[in-house]
Amino acid sequence: MQKITLLETKGICKSFGPTHALTNVDITIRRGDILGLIGENGSGKSTFSAIVAGALSPDSGTMQLRGEPYKPSTMVHAQSLNVSMVVQEMGTLPRITVSENIFVGNLHRFKKNGFLDIRKMNSEAAAILKEIGAEDIQPEVFIDQLNFEDRKIVELARAMYNKPDLLIIDETTTALAQKGRTLLYRIIEKMNSENKAVLFISHDLDELMEVCNAVTVLRDGFVIDTLEKDQMSIGKMRSLMVGRELQGNYYRADYDGSYEDEVVLEVNQVTSGPVLENFSMKLHKGEILGIGGLANSGMHELGRVIFGIDKPITGEVILSKNKTRVKNPLTAIRNKMGYVSKDRDKEALIINATIRENIVLSSLRKLQSLLLITAGREKAVTEQQIESMSIKCSSDTQLCRELSGGNKQKVVFAKWLAAQSEILILDCPTRGIDVGVKANMYALMNDLKNSGRSIVMISEELPELIGMSDRIMILKDGALTGEFTRSENLSEHMLIEYMI
């Protein structure tokens, strides 16, 4: 039985200055499709999805939705035409409630005699949260009280409120742990059973193989190929994405798990927030210490405490070399510590600043000479990092918001490498980046380890934990439940037993 076309794009082009993000992109999405959209960072995936969702306008080309001309002026306009999108980075608005975030752009629906009917709005928000399986999220609480994953689930509730015919998911699963992914996959199955469509953007090729019934590959803004389910394989997708075969394993080849006896950092009986309780650990010189667990295990809170962002209720974080207590990020930075946040656009970058401004931010004291910092010294440091990290950009003065996800992440890493950080706290360091950049990041982490740097790697990806860590600590409900040393026989199943 032939599928009915839901959305068709013809000749879509989009440029940002001299950069051609999309060139003559023809894509057809049919009812019943769960269409994966894949490509390396900078291939045009997010630009295309933003155009379909009404967040951007194409420079040229046409779109048809349900056989009619389709030209959304905003995301709210697209939603009214039953096209919804959950964006890659954080898409909620701070300092307002969950229900206000769900109905942002549509609050007029709840106005009566000039006043907002909050009771009705909260009631409808509770209904949609329950419908998608997130009834544990309270509509009246402020969005800032939720963790990263629950905020993404609120975005999903917003997207589903108008019962879309086409749901666009842009790298959302990288922000979700098991609870959120299960919820999202259930929604995708429901969309498919109702003969609707999903455009699914992900760098996780195993996930694409499992979820999608077709994939379209973009490279440098061009459509390379579309593969139906029976044509899909991880090897073929990788090859089409990068234009060559990727050889070997991403992860470390060794299994000795060696590091020096010297302890560089100690976490002593730390209690923080509602989750982390009496947690202790030691980090050694030249060690990659993996921290794993489910979304509310306390592992992300641990990273923030180690770097001094959150002050512990009890306990302390000590730098062993000089017995300095890490009380705040300034102390951490001055003692050559770096922190890569899971929430890249909100916490790891100044998104509206230039690449240069972001990279030198943590090195300003080092760049000073007679209390002055010259533009020449800043530029030299930045260009060295751009070259060594292979950051794809037009210049060092390009704004970070214009970069792809992978290149943003490279800028974040470059900031701490420029500061010569000796201890790195990496929270989901490969979230939202493609297979090629992941391989580069893993090689970089291995080089840092071999040069005597120390890394705390917090990750929700079990293959990443097993593949890169010298030692793995598993958290559940804020407490240590299991500890593993590097071994060829270590399996995901062994870790999961201590997570749930």
Stockholm file with secondary structure:
# STOCKHOLM 1.0

chainA/1-500         MQKITLLETKGICKSFGPTHALTNVDITIRRGDILGLIGENGSGKSTFSAIVAGALSPDSGTMQLRGEPYKPSTMVHAQSLNVSMVVQEMGTLPRITVSENIFVGNLHRFKKNGFLDIRKMNSEAAAILKEIGAEDIQPEVFIDQLNFEDRKIVELARAMYNKPDLLIIDETTTALAQKGRTLLYRIIEKMNSENKAVLFISHDLDELMEVCNAVTVLRDGFVIDTLEKDQMSIGKMRSLMVGRELQGNYYRADYDGSYEDEVVLEVNQVTSGPVLENFSMKLHKGEILGIGGLANSGMHELGRVIFGIDKPITGEVILSKNKTRVKNPLTAIRNKMGYVSKDRDKEALIINATIRENIVLSSLRKLQSLLLITAGREKAVTEQQIESMSIKCSSDTQLCRELSGGNKQKVVFAKWLAAQSEILILDCPTRGIDVGVKANMYALMNDLKNSGRSIVMISEELPELIGMSDRIMILKDGALTGEFTRSENLSEHMLIEYMI
#=GR chainA/1-500 SS CCCCEEEEEEEEEEEETTEEEEEEEEEEEETTCEEEEECSTTSSHHHHHHHHTTSSCCSEEEEEETTEECCCSSHHHHHHTTEEEECSSCCCCTTSBHHHHHTTTCGGGGEETTEECHHHHHHHHHHHHHHTTCTTSCTTSBGGGSCHHHHHHHHHHHHHHTCCSEEEEESGGGGCCHHHHHHHHHHHHHHHHTTCEEEEECSCHHHHHHHCSEEEEEETTEEEEEEEGGGCCHHHHHHHHHTSCCCSCSSCSCCCCCCCSCEEEEEEEEEETTTEEEEEEEEETTCEEEEECCTTSSHHHHHHHHTTSSCCSEEEEEETTTTEECCSHHHHHHTTEEEECSSIIIIICCTTSBHHHHHHGGGHHHHCBTTBCCHHHHHHHHHHHHHHHTCCCSCTTSBGGGSCHHHHHHHHHHHHHHTTCSEEEEESTTTTCCHHHHHHHHHHHHHHHHTTCEEEEECSCHHHHHHHCSEEEEEETTEEEEEEECCTTCCHHHHHTTTC
#=GC SS_cons         CCCCEEEEEEEEEEEETTEEEEEEEEEEEETTCEEEEECSTTSSHHHHHHHHTTSSCCSEEEEEETTEECCCSSHHHHHHTTEEEECSSCCCCTTSBHHHHHTTTCGGGGEETTEECHHHHHHHHHHHHHHTTCTTSCTTSBGGGSCHHHHHHHHHHHHHHTCCSEEEEESGGGGCCHHHHHHHHHHHHHHHHTTCEEEEECSCHHHHHHHCSEEEEEETTEEEEEEEGGGCCHHHHHHHHHTSCCCSCSSCSCCCCCCCSCEEEEEEEEEETTTEEEEEEEEETTCEEEEECCTTSSHHHHHHHHTTSSCCSEEEEEETTTTEECCSHHHHHHTTEEEECSSIIIIICCTTSBHHHHHHGGGHHHHCBTTBCCHHHHHHHHHHHHHHHTCCCSCTTSBGGGSCHHHHHHHHHHHHHHTTCSEEEEESTTTTCCHHHHHHHHHHHHHHHHTTCEEEEECSCHHHHHHHCSEEEEEETTEEEEEEECCTTCCHHHHHTTTC
//
